[in-house]
C-alpha cells in the first residue's frame, strides 16, 4: 500500500470518527495495520477509537503493542494506566504509571493520573503527593489543582482545599466544577464555625456541670486521700508515657515515612520500585500512632471519671 493511499485512509478514518462512526473508522485502521503492522500512528488511532467505544481491553492491547514499538516512550503506559483507572483497576493502573515514570521522570500526565489511582484506592495522602508532583512539572494543569482541592476537602483540610480551588479558578475563571466546589467548601466552613464553641474546648466541663448544678467536694479520710493520689499518679504516669511515645512516633516514624514516600516519588526510576514497601511501612506507623492516640484519650477519660467520682456529692 502506497504512502499516499495510507494518508487517504487516515483522512477517511478521522472523518468517520468525527461523525461518530467509530466502527467504520476501526475497520480502516485495521486495513492499514494489515499491511503495516508496525505503523505506530495506526495503533494509537485504533486504540483511541476502541476507547471511545468503551472497549477497553482492545484499546489496551494496541497501547501494549506501542510499548514494544516505542520502548522509550512513556505515553503508551500513561494511556494504558488511564484506561485501567477508567475500569476501576487502580492497582494495575499504578503499576503501569510507575513504568511511565521510569521512562519520563518529569511527566505531569503520569503523576496526575497516579493521583486519580491513589484516590481510587482511598490513599489520600499519596494522591496529594502525586498531584503535587504533577504540578511541579505543570503548574497550570487546572484539573490537577481541582482534584487536589477535592482530596483536601475529603481530608477536611479546608485551608489547602480553598487554596487549590482558588488556583484552579485563577487559571480558568469559568471552571464550573471549581466554582461549585468553592460553594460547597464555603458552606462547610460556615457550618464548622457555627458548631464551634466561642470558648473553645476548655470551658466545657460537661456543659458547665449541667448549667448551674452545684459542685461540691467531700472530705476524704487519710486512707482515701492516699488512694486518690496513687490513682492520679498512676494515670498521669501512663498519660506522660503515652504522650512521649506519640511524640517519638511522629519524630522517628511518621515524619521520616513521609520524607521517604516523597523521595520514592520525586526520584523516579531510581526509587519508585520501593514505593509500595514505603507506603506499607508508613501506613503501619500511622496505625500505631492512631492506636496510641485512642489509648491517650481513654486514659484522659479515666482521669476525668476519677475526678468526677471524688468530687461527687453523697460519695462515701
C-alpha positions in Angstrom: 0.0 0.0 0.0 1.4 3.4 -1.0 2.1 6.2 1.4 -0.5 8.4 -0.5 -3.1 5.6 -0.1 -2.4 5.3 3.7 -2.7 9.1 4.0 -6.0 9.0 2.3 -7.2 6.2 4.6 -6.2 8.2 7.7 -8.3 11.1 6.4 -11.3 8.9 5.9 -11.0 7.3 9.3 -10.7 10.7 11.0 -13.8 12.0 9.3 -15.7 8.8 10.4 -14.5 9.3 14.0 -15.6 12.9 13.9 -19.1 11.9 12.8 -19.2 9.2 15.5 -19.0 6.3 13.0 -16.3 4.6 15.2 -16.7 1.0 14.0 -16.1 2.0 10.4 -13.1 4.0 11.4 -11.7 1.0 13.2 -12.1 -1.1 10.0 -10.0 1.4 8.1 -7.3 1.4 10.8 -7.3 -2.4 10.7 -6.7 -2.2 6.9 -3.7 0.0 7.5 -2.3 -2.4 10.2 -2.8 -5.4 8.0 -0.3 -4.1 5.5 1.9 -2.1 8.0 1.7 -3.9 11.4 4.4 -1.6 12.9 2.6 1.6 12.0 2.6 3.4 15.3 0.2 6.1 14.3 -2.4 3.5 13.4 -2.0 1.6 16.7 -2.6 4.9 18.7 -5.5 5.8 16.5 -7.3 2.5 16.7 -6.7 2.3 20.5 -8.3 5.7 20.8 -11.3 4.5 18.7 -11.7 1.4 20.9 -11.5 3.7 24.0 -14.4 5.8 22.5 -16.4 2.6 22.2 -15.5 1.7 25.8 -13.9 -1.5 24.5 -11.1 -1.1 26.9 -9.2 -4.5 26.6 -8.9 -3.9 22.9 -7.6 -0.4 23.4 -5.0 -1.7 26.0 -3.9 -4.4 23.5 -2.8 -1.7 21.0 -1.2 0.5 23.6 0.8 -2.6 24.8 1.9 -3.0 21.2 3.1 0.6 21.2 5.3 -0.1 24.3 7.1 -2.7 22.1 7.3 -0.4 19.0 8.4 2.6 21.0 10.1 1.2 24.2 11.4 4.6 25.4 8.1 6.4 25.1 6.1 7.0 28.3 2.8 7.9 26.6 1.6 4.3 25.9 2.0 3.5 29.5 0.2 6.7 30.6 -2.7 5.9 28.2 -2.9 2.3 29.4 -2.9 3.5 33.0 -5.7 6.0 32.3 -7.8 3.2 30.9 -7.2 1.0 33.9 -8.3 4.0 36.0 -11.5 4.2 34.0 -12.1 0.5 34.6 -11.6 0.9 38.3 -8.5 -1.3 38.3 -6.4 1.2 40.3 -3.6 -1.1 41.5 -2.9 -2.2 37.9 -3.0 1.4 36.9 -0.4 2.3 39.4 1.9 -0.5 38.2 1.7 0.9 34.7 2.2 4.5 35.8 5.4 3.5 37.6 6.7 2.2 34.3 5.7 5.5 32.7 7.7 7.5 35.3 10.7 5.3 34.7 10.5 6.4 31.0 9.8 10.1 31.8 10.6 11.3 35.3 9.0 14.7 34.6 5.7 13.6 33.2 3.0 15.7 34.7 0.4 13.5 33.0 1.8 10.4 34.6 1.7 11.9 38.1 -1.7 13.4 37.6 -3.2 10.0 36.6 -1.4 8.4 39.5 -3.2 10.8 41.8 -6.5 9.5 40.4 -5.4 5.9 41.0 -4.3 6.6 44.6 -7.6 8.5 45.2 -9.5 5.4 43.9 -7.7 3.3 46.4 -8.5 5.8 49.2 -4.8 6.5 49.6 -5.5 10.2 50.1 -2.0 11.3 51.3 -0.4 9.5 48.3 -2.9 11.2 46.0 -1.9 14.6 47.4 1.8 13.8 46.8 1.1 12.6 43.2 -1.0 15.7 42.3 1.6 18.0 43.8 4.3 16.3 41.8 2.3 16.8 38.6 2.0 20.5 39.4 5.8 20.7 39.9 6.1 19.9 36.2 3.0 21.8 35.0 1.7 24.4 37.5 -1.1 25.4 35.1 -2.7 21.9 35.0 -6.1 23.0 36.1 -7.6 19.5 36.6 -4.7 18.7 39.0 -5.4 21.8 41.1 -9.1 20.9 41.2 -8.6 17.2 42.0 -6.1 18.2 44.7 -8.7 20.5 46.2 -11.2 17.7 46.3 -8.8 15.4 48.1 -8.0 18.1 50.7 -11.8 18.7 51.1 -12.2 15.0 51.8 -9.4 15.2 54.3 -11.2 18.1 56.0 -8.2 20.4 55.2 -10.3 23.3 54.2 -7.4 25.8 54.0 -5.5 23.8 51.5 -8.7 22.9 49.6 -9.5 26.6 49.3 -6.0 27.3 48.0 -6.2 24.6 45.3 -9.7 25.6 44.1 -8.6 29.3 44.0 -5.6 28.4 41.9 -7.8 26.4 39.5 -10.1 29.4 39.1 -7.1 31.7 38.6 -6.1 29.5 35.6 -9.7 29.0 34.4 -12.1 31.6 35.8 -15.1 29.9 34.2 -14.4 26.4 35.5 -17.8 25.4 36.8 -16.7 22.4 38.8 -14.3 24.6 40.8 -16.9 27.3 41.3 -19.3 24.7 42.7 -16.6 23.2 44.8 -15.9 26.6 46.3 -19.6 27.0 47.2 -19.5 23.6 48.9 -16.3 24.5 50.8 -17.7 27.8 51.9 -20.9 26.1 53.2 -18.9 23.5 55.2 -16.7 26.3 56.6 -19.7 28.2 57.8 -21.2 25.1 59.3 -17.9 24.4 61.2 -17.8 27.9 62.6 -21.5 27.7 63.7 -20.7 24.5 65.6 -17.5 25.8 67.2 -17.8 27.0 70.8 -16.6 30.6 71.2 -14.8 29.4 74.3 -13.0 26.5 72.7 -12.9 23.2 74.3 -11.6 24.1 77.8 -14.8 25.6 79.3 -17.0 22.6 78.5 -16.7 20.8 81.9 -19.6 18.7 81.0 -21.7 21.7 79.8 -20.7 23.6 82.9 -22.0 20.9 85.2 -25.4 20.9 83.5 -25.8 24.7 83.7 -25.6 25.7 87.3 -25.5 22.4 89.1 -23.6 23.0 92.3 -20.4 21.0 92.5 -19.1 20.2 95.9 -16.2 18.1 97.2 -16.3 15.8 100.1 -13.8 15.4 102.8 -11.5 12.4 102.3 -10.1 10.3 105.0 -6.3 9.8 105.1 -6.7 6.4 103.5 -8.9 7.7 100.8 -6.6 10.7 100.1 -3.6 8.3 99.7 -5.6 6.0 97.4 -6.7 9.1 95.4 -3.1 10.3 95.0 -1.9 6.8 94.0 -4.6 6.5 91.3 -3.9 10.0 89.9 -0.1 9.4 89.9 -0.6 6.1 88.1 -2.9 7.7 85.4 -0.6 10.7 85.0 2.5 8.5 84.6 0.7 6.4 81.9 -0.5 9.6 80.1 3.0 11.0 80.2 4.5 7.8 78.8 1.9 7.6 76.0 2.4 11.3 75.0 6.2 10.7 74.9 5.5 7.6 72.7 3.3 9.7 70.4 6.0 12.4 70.0 8.6 9.8 69.4 6.4 8.1 66.7 5.9 11.4 65.0 9.7 12.2 65.0 11.0 8.8 64.2 8.2 7.1 62.3 5.6 9.4 60.6 7.8 12.3 59.6 10.6 10.1 58.1 8.0 8.0 56.5 6.5 11.0 54.7 10.0 12.1 53.6 10.7 8.6 52.3 7.5 8.5 50.3 8.3 11.9 48.8 11.8 10.6 47.9 10.5 7.5 46.2 8.1 9.5 44.0 10.3 12.5 43.3 13.4 10.5 42.3 11.5 8.5 39.7 13.1 5.4 38.3 15.8 5.0 40.9 13.5 4.7 43.9 10.0 4.3 42.6 10.1 0.5 42.8 10.4 1.0 46.6 7.1 2.9 46.8 4.8 0.0 47.8 7.0 -1.0 50.7 7.5 2.6 51.8 3.7 3.2 51.7 3.0 0.0 53.6 5.6 0.9 56.3 4.0 4.4 56.5 0.5 3.0 57.0 1.7 0.8 59.9 3.3 3.9 61.5 0.1 5.9 61.1 -2.0 3.0 62.5 0.4 2.7 65.5 0.0 6.5 66.1 -3.8 6.3 65.9 -3.8 3.4 68.4 -1.7 5.4 70.9 -4.0 8.5 70.4 -7.0 6.3 71.2 -5.2 5.0 74.3 -4.4 8.5 75.4 -8.0 9.6 75.0 -9.1 6.6 77.1 -6.7 7.4 79.9 -7.8 11.0 79.9 -11.4 9.9 80.2 -10.4 7.6 83.1 -8.7 10.6 84.8 -11.8 12.7 84.4 -14.1 9.9 85.6 -11.9 9.5 88.7 -12.1 13.3 89.4 -15.9 13.2 89.0 -16.2 10.3 91.4 -14.1 12.0 94.0 -16.0 15.3 93.7 -19.4 13.8 93.5 -21.8 14.6 96.4 -23.0 11.9 98.6 -20.0 9.7 97.9 -18.5 7.6 100.7 
